[in-house]
Amino acid sequence: MYWVAGLFAAVLVAFSNRYGYHRDELYFLAAGRHPAWGYADQPPLTPLVARAMAAIDPESLPLLRAPAVLAATLVVVCAGLTAREFGGGRAARALAAAAVASAALVQGAGHLLSTAVFDLAAWSVLGLLVLRLLRDSAGSGQVWLAIGLVAGLGLLNKSLLIFPAAALVAALLVVGPRKVLATRYFAGAVGLAALLWLPYLWWQARNGWPQWDVGRAIAGGSSGTSDSPIMFVLLQFGLMGPLLTPLWIYGLRRLWREPRYRAVPVAYGLLFVVFLLTGGKAYYLGGMYPILLAAGAVPLAALLGRRHWRWTAVCAVVTVNAIGSAVLFLPVLPVWSLPGSPVLAVNYDAGETIGWPELVRRIGAVRAGLGRDVAVLTADYGEAGAIERFGAPYDLPTPHSGHNAYWWWGPPPDTATEVLTVGIERDQLAELCAVVEPAGHIDNGLDIDNDEQGEPLFVCRGLRAPWGELWPRAKHLG
């Protein structure tokens, strides 16, 4: 089990410096420079992690991603430990760890610093603790307090964790065993988690609960990874890799047939329905699959026994799944080969890790032909984060944007006589400035169709009102 986790971590580290920053990583670095108890679209934990890594070395991409590698490796280790909770021996633990390490979602999340990878880790640890509670309620006090601590820290990373927690409690109330809830330690766990989450809730309340608006925008398709209901269903068979689908379905069936674990498949069903009906992204359900894979690995390992040819066949399936996942969700292929490959069609995030230095270089070339008092206004946080990261050699000022947390960080100064805009359409700028001049387009030079390719650059002069009046209208969440 541990050698599988070590190999998995080594692969992630080996590919951690290819392509470049993801737009979200640039955003987390920017948010880390504005520490707060919350942001429009996330709690504070991941930006604080980004800030800590940047404090050590602000230019090292592998270092920035090191916490993500550790979190994803923890998911793999927890899969093996979960198999042990289900009664699996060494072979079952190794099989469960290998299956999870080969999964598309785990590899892709482990490659990038994101809230998603820490969310997966929190789910995995919580699942392990809950299974221990269901297997043996002795010493439940310490286990419940650990659950409360992990849940609270997980909620400081991503509020989405409240859904699996609530679904599991509901499932326990419906199908049992209810006795694990009939203790004061359960209330203590809820209180501890709520206490840790409270500062973020306080920030949201003070700022009008922008997270709700972000959630509605994502459900409406504003995110590049938003899914239609049909795609939500179909992608459940691809999150771990299609070849592993029989294994997690086997695990789901096994848990349903064991009364003490029946709450787990019931919680899975509840979450499936909730995320489907509310427009959730397919990966929102991803934290359940390592548990289901571990549940399937235990009886499968027993069935394989000591027959080497059977183990060879299963290992071949897992290996093929791992290679396929790596090619699609890790930066394995050369950048120049991506336009003709299926990678960009399958993995949206790959395109969002390419072209940021070139984007800033083009912005810098336009800025060189302008006057001294120039402001930069971008359409989204990725463009603004890229300018903050790569803009110093081009004398670019600190950028501004109305997108998500950037809006809270304030408008450009009124002293700026010219505004260089990035990714904002001309008809929107007509409401902002009296004079709008085209200044070119973004081109990554690789013919890679990501969110920034072809976006317009304009120079805006003659503001129609002070920024204090214009800025409220610039706010957009999603």
C-alpha positions as CSV (number, residue, x, y, z in Angstrom):
1,M,0.0,0.0,0.0
2,Y,2.7,2.5,1.0
3,W,4.9,1.7,-1.9
4,V,1.9,2.4,-4.2
5,A,1.5,5.8,-2.5
6,G,5.2,6.5,-2.9
7,L,5.2,5.7,-6.6
8,F,2.1,7.8,-7.1
9,A,3.7,10.8,-5.4
10,A,6.9,10.4,-7.4
11,V,4.9,10.5,-10.7
12,L,3.1,13.7,-9.6
13,V,6.3,15.4,-8.6
14,A,8.0,14.4,-11.9
15,F,5.2,16.2,-13.9
16,S,4.6,19.1,-11.5
17,N,6.7,21.6,-13.5
18,R,5.4,21.0,-17.0
19,Y,3.1,23.3,-18.9
20,G,2.5,26.1,-16.3
21,Y,0.2,27.6,-13.7
22,H,-3.5,26.9,-13.7
23,R,-5.7,30.0,-13.6
24,D,-7.0,29.0,-10.2
25,E,-3.4,28.7,-8.9
26,L,-2.7,32.2,-10.0
27,Y,-5.9,33.3,-8.2
28,F,-5.0,31.5,-5.0
29,L,-1.6,33.3,-5.0
30,A,-3.4,36.6,-5.4
31,A,-5.9,35.8,-2.7
32,G,-3.1,34.7,-0.4
33,R,-1.7,38.3,-0.7
34,H,-5.1,39.5,0.6
35,P,-5.6,37.3,3.7
36,A,-9.2,37.2,5.0
37,W,-11.5,34.8,6.7
38,G,-13.3,34.3,3.4
39,Y,-13.7,35.2,-0.2
40,A,-16.6,35.5,-2.6
41,D,-16.1,31.9,-3.9
42,Q,-14.1,30.0,-1.3
43,P,-13.1,29.8,2.4
44,P,-9.5,30.8,3.3
45,L,-7.5,27.6,3.6
46,T,-6.2,27.1,0.1
47,P,-5.2,30.7,-0.4
48,L,-3.3,30.5,2.9
49,V,-1.5,27.4,1.7
50,A,-0.6,29.2,-1.5
51,R,0.7,32.2,0.5
52,A,2.8,29.8,2.7
53,M,4.4,28.2,-0.4
54,A,5.1,31.6,-2.0
55,A,6.7,32.8,1.2
56,I,9.3,30.0,0.8
57,D,9.9,30.5,-3.0
58,P,7.5,32.7,-5.0
59,E,8.7,31.4,-8.3
60,S,8.6,27.6,-7.8
61,L,5.7,25.9,-9.3
62,P,6.6,22.4,-8.0
63,L,6.8,23.9,-4.5
64,L,3.4,25.5,-4.9
65,R,1.9,22.1,-5.9
66,A,3.7,20.1,-3.2
67,P,0.7,20.4,-0.7
68,A,-1.6,19.1,-3.5
69,V,0.7,16.1,-4.0
70,L,0.7,15.3,-0.3
71,A,-3.1,15.6,-0.2
72,A,-3.6,13.3,-3.2
73,T,-1.1,10.8,-1.7
74,L,-3.2,10.9,1.5
75,V,-6.2,9.9,-0.5
76,V,-4.3,6.9,-1.9
77,V,-3.1,5.9,1.6
78,C,-6.6,6.3,3.0
79,A,-8.0,3.9,0.3
80,G,-5.7,1.2,1.6
81,L,-6.6,1.9,5.2
82,T,-10.2,1.9,4.2
83,A,-9.8,-1.6,2.7
84,R,-8.3,-2.7,6.0
85,E,-11.4,-1.4,7.8
86,F,-13.4,-3.6,5.6
87,G,-11.3,-6.6,6.7
88,G,-8.9,-6.7,3.8
89,G,-5.4,-8.0,4.0
90,R,-2.2,-6.8,2.5
91,A,-3.2,-7.7,-1.1
92,A,-6.6,-6.0,-0.8
93,R,-5.0,-2.8,0.7
94,A,-2.5,-2.7,-2.2
95,L,-5.2,-3.2,-4.7
96,A,-7.4,-0.5,-3.3
97,A,-4.5,2.0,-3.1
98,A,-3.5,1.1,-6.7
99,A,-7.0,1.5,-8.0
100,V,-7.4,5.0,-6.5
101,A,-3.9,6.0,-7.6
102,S,-4.8,5.1,-11.1
103,A,-8.0,7.2,-11.1
104,A,-8.4,10.1,-13.4
105,L,-9.8,12.4,-10.8
106,V,-7.2,11.7,-8.2
107,Q,-4.3,12.2,-10.6
108,G,-5.8,15.4,-12.1
109,A,-6.6,16.9,-8.7
110,G,-3.2,16.0,-7.3
111,H,-1.4,17.8,-10.2
112,L,-2.8,21.2,-9.3
113,L,-3.1,23.3,-6.1
114,S,-6.9,23.5,-5.7
115,T,-9.7,23.3,-3.2
116,A,-10.7,20.0,-5.0
117,V,-7.7,18.0,-3.9
118,F,-8.0,19.0,-0.2
119,D,-11.7,18.3,-0.4
120,L,-10.9,14.8,-1.7
121,A,-8.4,14.3,1.2
122,A,-11.0,15.5,3.8
123,W,-13.6,13.1,2.4
124,S,-11.2,10.2,2.5
125,V,-10.1,10.9,6.1
126,L,-13.7,11.4,7.2
127,G,-14.8,8.2,5.4
128,L,-12.1,6.2,7.2
129,L,-13.1,7.6,10.6
130,V,-16.8,7.0,10.0
131,L,-16.1,3.4,8.9
132,R,-14.1,2.8,12.0
133,L,-17.1,4.1,14.0
134,L,-19.5,1.8,12.2
135,R,-17.2,-1.2,12.6
136,D,-16.6,-0.7,16.4
137,S,-18.3,2.0,18.4
138,A,-15.9,1.5,21.3
139,G,-13.9,4.6,21.9
140,S,-16.4,6.6,19.8
141,G,-15.7,9.8,21.8
142,Q,-12.2,10.2,20.4
143,V,-13.3,9.2,16.9
144,W,-16.2,11.7,16.9
145,L,-13.9,14.6,18.0
146,A,-11.5,13.7,15.2
147,I,-14.4,13.7,12.8
148,G,-15.4,17.2,14.0
149,L,-11.9,18.5,13.6
150,V,-11.4,17.1,10.1
151,A,-14.9,18.3,9.0
152,G,-14.2,21.8,10.4
153,L,-10.8,22.1,8.6
154,G,-12.4,20.7,5.4
155,L,-15.2,23.3,5.6
156,L,-12.5,26.0,5.8
157,N,-11.2,24.7,2.5
158,K,-14.5,24.1,0.6
159,S,-18.1,24.5,1.8
160,L,-19.2,21.6,-0.4
161,L,-18.1,19.2,2.4
162,I,-21.4,20.1,4.3
163,F,-23.3,18.0,1.7
164,P,-21.6,14.6,2.3
165,A,-21.7,15.2,6.1
166,A,-25.4,16.0,6.0
167,A,-26.1,13.1,3.6
168,L,-24.3,10.6,5.9
169,V,-26.2,11.8,9.0
170,A,-29.5,11.5,7.1
171,A,-28.5,8.0,5.9
172,L,-27.7,6.9,9.4
173,L,-31.0,8.1,10.7
174,V,-32.8,6.3,7.9
175,V,-31.0,2.9,7.7
176,G,-28.8,3.0,10.8
177,P,-27.0,2.1,12.8
178,R,-28.6,5.0,14.7
179,K,-26.7,4.2,17.9
180,V,-23.6,5.9,16.7
181,L,-25.5,9.2,16.7
182,A,-26.9,8.6,20.2
183,T,-24.0,10.1,22.1
184,R,-23.0,13.5,23.3
185,Y,-19.8,13.2,21.3
186,F,-21.8,13.5,18.1
187,A,-23.1,16.9,19.3
188,G,-19.5,17.8,20.3
189,A,-18.3,16.9,16.8
190,V,-20.9,19.1,15.2
191,G,-20.1,21.9,17.6
192,L,-16.4,21.7,16.9
193,A,-16.9,21.7,13.1
194,A,-19.3,24.7,13.4
195,L,-16.8,26.6,15.6
196,L,-14.0,26.2,13.0
197,W,-16.3,27.1,10.2
198,L,-17.8,30.1,11.9
199,P,-15.2,32.8,10.9
200,Y,-15.9,32.0,7.2
201,L,-19.7,32.1,7.8
202,W,-19.3,35.5,9.5
203,W,-17.3,36.9,6.5
204,Q,-20.0,35.6,4.1
205,A,-22.8,37.1,6.2
206,R,-21.1,40.5,6.4
207,N,-20.6,40.6,2.6
208,G,-24.1,39.5,1.5
209,W,-23.5,35.7,1.1
210,P,-21.8,36.0,-2.3
211,Q,-21.0,32.2,-2.3
212,W,-24.7,31.6,-3.1
213,D,-24.5,33.8,-6.2
214,V,-21.3,32.0,-7.2
215,G,-23.0,28.6,-6.8
216,R,-26.0,29.7,-8.8
217,A,-23.7,31.0,-11.6
218,I,-21.9,27.7,-11.7
219,A,-25.1,25.7,-11.8
220,G,-26.1,27.9,-14.7
221,G,-23.0,26.9,-16.6
222,S,-20.7,29.9,-16.0
223,S,-17.7,27.6,-15.1
224,G,-15.6,26.0,-17.7
225,T,-16.1,22.7,-15.9
226,S,-19.9,23.0,-15.4
227,D,-21.8,20.0,-16.5
228,S,-25.3,19.4,-18.0
229,P,-27.4,16.8,-16.2
230,I,-26.7,14.2,-18.8
231,M,-22.9,14.8,-18.6
232,F,-23.1,14.7,-14.8
233,V,-24.4,11.2,-15.0
234,L,-22.1,10.0,-17.8
235,L,-19.0,11.5,-16.1
236,Q,-19.6,9.4,-13.0
237,F,-18.3,6.5,-15.1
238,G,-15.1,8.4,-16.0
239,L,-14.1,10.1,-12.8
240,M,-12.1,7.0,-11.7
241,G,-11.6,5.8,-15.2
242,P,-14.1,3.6,-17.2
243,L,-12.1,0.4,-16.4
244,L,-12.7,0.8,-12.7
245,T,-16.5,1.2,-13.0
246,P,-17.2,-2.5,-12.3
247,L,-15.1,-2.4,-9.2
248,W,-16.8,0.6,-7.5
249,I,-20.2,-0.7,-8.5
250,Y,-19.2,-4.0,-7.0
251,G,-18.2,-2.1,-3.8
252,L,-21.5,-0.2,-3.8
253,R,-23.4,-3.5,-4.0
254,R,-21.4,-5.1,-1.3
255,L,-21.9,-2.2,1.2
256,W,-25.7,-2.2,0.5
257,R,-25.8,-5.9,1.4
258,E,-24.1,-5.3,4.8
259,P,-26.5,-3.6,7.2
260,R,-23.8,-1.8,9.3
261,Y,-22.4,-0.2,6.2
262,R,-25.7,0.4,4.3
263,A,-25.6,4.1,5.2
264,V,-22.7,4.6,2.8
265,P,-24.5,3.7,-0.4
266,V,-27.6,5.5,0.8
267,A,-25.5,8.6,1.3
268,Y,-24.1,8.1,-2.2
269,G,-27.6,8.0,-3.6
270,L,-28.7,11.1,-1.8
271,L,-25.7,13.1,-2.9
272,F,-26.1,11.9,-6.5
273,V,-29.7,13.2,-6.6
274,V,-28.9,16.5,-4.8
275,F,-25.9,17.3,-7.1
276,L,-27.9,16.3,-10.2
277,L,-30.9,18.4,-9.3
278,T,-28.9,21.5,-8.2
279,G,-26.6,21.6,-11.2
280,G,-23.5,20.4,-9.4
281,K,-20.3,19.5,-11.2
282,A,-19.6,15.8,-11.8
283,Y,-16.5,15.8,-9.6
284,Y,-18.6,16.9,-6.6
285,L,-19.4,13.3,-6.0
286,G,-15.8,12.2,-6.4
287,G,-15.0,11.8,-2.8
288,M,-17.3,8.8,-2.5
289,Y,-15.5,6.6,-5.1
290,P,-12.3,5.8,-3.1
291,I,-14.5,4.3,-0.4
292,L,-16.5,2.3,-3.0
293,L,-13.3,1.1,-4.7
294,A,-11.8,0.0,-1.4
295,A,-15.1,-1.8,-0.6
296,G,-14.9,-3.7,-3.9
297,A,-11.2,-4.4,-3.6
298,V,-11.6,-6.6,-0.5
299,P,-13.9,-9.3,-1.9
300,L,-12.1,-9.1,-5.3
301,A,-8.7,-9.8,-3.6
302,A,-10.3,-12.8,-1.8
303,L,-11.7,-14.0,-5.1
304,L,-8.3,-13.8,-6.8
305,G,-6.7,-15.8,-4.1
306,R,-3.2,-17.0,-5.0
307,R,-3.9,-17.5,-8.7
308,H,-1.1,-15.4,-10.3
309,W,-2.7,-15.2,-13.7
310,R,-5.8,-13.6,-12.2
311,W,-3.7,-11.1,-10.4
312,T,-1.8,-10.4,-13.6
313,A,-5.0,-9.6,-15.4
314,V,-6.3,-7.3,-12.7
315,C,-3.0,-5.5,-12.4
316,A,-3.0,-5.1,-16.2
317,V,-6.4,-3.4,-16.1
318,V,-5.3,-1.1,-13.3
319,T,-2.1,-0.2,-15.1
320,V,-3.9,0.6,-18.3
321,N,-6.3,2.8,-16.3
322,A,-3.4,4.6,-14.7
323,I,-1.6,5.2,-18.0
324,G,-4.8,6.4,-19.7
325,S,-5.5,8.8,-16.8
326,A,-2.0,10.1,-16.8
327,V,-2.0,10.8,-20.5
328,L,-5.3,12.7,-20.3
329,F,-4.9,14.4,-16.9
330,L,-1.2,14.9,-16.3
331,P,1.1,17.0,-18.6
332,V,2.6,14.0,-20.3
333,L,2.3,15.0,-24.0
334,P,4.4,17.8,-25.4
335,V,2.6,21.1,-25.5
336,W,2.9,21.3,-29.3
337,S,1.0,18.0,-29.7
338,L,-2.1,19.1,-27.7
339,P,-4.2,20.7,-30.5
340,G,-4.3,17.4,-32.4
341,S,-4.9,15.2,-29.3
342,P,-8.0,14.4,-27.3
343,V,-6.6,15.9,-24.2
344,L,-8.1,19.3,-24.4
345,A,-11.5,17.9,-25.3
346,V,-11.5,15.6,-22.2
347,N,-9.5,17.7,-19.8
348,Y,-10.5,21.4,-19.7
349,D,-8.0,22.2,-17.1
350,A,-5.0,21.3,-19.3
351,G,-5.7,24.2,-21.6
352,E,-5.9,26.6,-18.6
353,T,-2.3,25.8,-17.7
354,I,-0.9,27.1,-21.0
355,G,-0.1,30.5,-22.4
356,W,-0.1,32.8,-19.3
357,P,3.5,34.2,-19.9
358,E,2.7,34.9,-23.5
359,L,-0.6,36.6,-22.5
360,V,1.3,38.9,-20.1
361,R,4.0,39.6,-22.7
362,R,1.4,40.8,-25.2
363,I,-0.2,43.0,-22.5
364,G,3.2,44.4,-21.7
365,A,3.8,45.2,-25.4
366,V,0.6,47.3,-25.5
367,R,1.4,48.9,-22.2
368,A,4.8,50.0,-23.5
369,G,3.1,52.3,-26.0
370,L,0.9,54.1,-23.4
371,G,1.5,56.9,-20.9
372,R,2.7,56.7,-17.4
373,D,-0.7,56.7,-15.6
374,V,-2.1,53.4,-16.8
375,A,-4.5,51.0,-15.1
376,V,-5.2,47.4,-16.2
377,L,-8.7,46.0,-16.0
378,T,-9.3,42.3,-16.7
379,A,-12.4,40.3,-17.4
380,D,-11.6,37.4,-15.0
381,Y,-9.3,36.5,-12.1
382,G,-7.1,34.2,-14.2
383,E,-5.9,37.1,-16.4
384,A,-5.4,39.4,-13.3
385,G,-3.5,36.7,-11.5
386,A,-1.2,36.1,-14.4
387,I,-0.4,39.8,-14.6
388,E,0.4,39.8,-10.9
389,R,2.7,36.8,-11.4
390,F,4.5,37.7,-14.6
391,G,3.9,41.4,-15.1
392,A,6.9,43.0,-13.2
393,P,9.4,42.8,-16.2
394,Y,6.9,44.8,-18.3
395,D,6.3,47.5,-15.7
396,L,2.6,46.5,-15.5
397,P,0.7,47.9,-12.6
398,T,-1.3,45.8,-10.1
399,P,-4.3,44.7,-12.1
400,H,-8.0,45.1,-11.2
401,S,-11.0,43.0,-12.0
402,G,-14.7,42.9,-11.1
403,H,-14.5,39.1,-11.0
404,N,-15.1,37.3,-7.7
405,A,-12.7,38.3,-4.9
406,Y,-10.9,40.8,-7.1
407,W,-13.9,43.1,-7.0
408,W,-13.5,43.3,-3.2
409,W,-9.9,44.4,-3.6
410,G,-11.1,47.6,-5.2
411,P,-11.2,49.6,-8.4
412,P,-8.3,51.3,-10.4
413,P,-7.2,54.7,-9.2
414,D,-9.1,57.8,-10.5
415,T,-5.7,59.2,-11.5
416,A,-5.2,56.7,-14.3
417,T,-5.8,58.5,-17.6
418,E,-5.8,55.3,-19.6
419,V,-7.2,51.9,-18.9
420,L,-5.8,48.8,-20.7
421,T,-8.6,46.2,-20.7
422,V,-8.1,42.5,-21.1
423,G,-10.9,40.1,-22.3
424,I,-13.7,42.7,-22.0
425,E,-15.9,43.2,-25.0
426,R,-16.2,46.6,-26.7
427,D,-19.9,47.1,-26.1
428,Q,-19.3,46.7,-22.3
429,L,-16.5,49.3,-22.4
430,A,-18.7,51.8,-24.2
431,E,-20.6,52.2,-21.0
432,L,-17.3,52.9,-19.2
433,C,-15.3,55.1,-21.4
434,A,-15.9,57.8,-24.0
435,V,-13.1,56.5,-26.3
436,V,-12.3,52.8,-26.9
437,E,-9.4,51.9,-29.1
438,P,-8.6,48.3,-30.2
439,A,-5.1,47.1,-29.1
440,G,-5.0,43.6,-30.5
441,H,-5.9,40.1,-29.3
442,I,-4.5,37.4,-27.0
443,D,-2.7,34.6,-28.9
444,N,-0.9,31.9,-27.1
445,G,1.0,31.0,-30.3
446,L,0.2,27.3,-30.0
447,D,-3.3,27.3,-31.5
448,I,-4.6,26.0,-28.2
449,D,-8.3,26.9,-27.7
450,N,-8.4,27.9,-24.0
451,D,-10.5,30.5,-22.3
452,E,-8.1,33.4,-23.2
453,Q,-7.3,32.6,-26.8
454,G,-8.6,35.4,-29.1
455,E,-9.7,37.6,-26.2
456,P,-9.6,41.3,-27.1
457,L,-7.3,44.1,-25.8
458,F,-8.6,47.7,-25.7
459,V,-7.3,51.0,-24.5
460,C,-10.0,52.9,-22.8
461,R,-9.9,56.7,-22.3
462,G,-12.2,59.3,-20.8
463,L,-14.0,57.7,-18.0
464,R,-17.7,58.6,-17.9
465,A,-17.7,58.7,-14.1
466,P,-15.4,58.3,-11.1
467,W,-14.5,54.7,-10.3
468,G,-16.4,55.0,-7.0
469,E,-19.6,55.2,-9.1
470,L,-18.6,52.7,-11.8
471,W,-17.2,49.9,-9.6
472,P,-20.5,48.5,-8.2
473,R,-21.6,47.8,-11.8
474,A,-18.3,46.0,-12.5
475,K,-19.0,43.2,-10.0
476,H,-19.6,39.7,-11.5
477,L,-19.5,36.4,-9.7
478,G,-19.1,32.9,-11.1
